[in-house]
C-alpha cells in the first residue's frame, strides 16, 4: 500500500473516533520517541502550541529538546484541520 493510501486510510479511521489526548514526541537529547498524555492543548498568542501539563521526556527529563515525531506531526495537522485545538483566552 502506498504512503498516500495509508495516510488517507488512517485519517478516515480516526475521523469518527473520539479524540485521544495523546501525542507522540521525539527527544533530540536522547533520541527517545514516546507518547505523551495531555489534559489540554491550545494555541497561545504567538501561534505556538501549549500543552497542559508540559511534555517531558520520560528517559532523560528534557523539555526544550522535544519535537513532534512524524506521527505526532500528522496528528497535530489533523487536529488543526478539524478545529480540535482551541485558542488560549
Secondary structure, DSSP 8 states (H G I E B T S, - for coil): --HHHHHHHHHHHHHTS----EEEEEETTT--EEEEE-SEEEE-TTS-EEEES----TTT--STTEEE-HHHHHHHHHHHHTT-SEE--
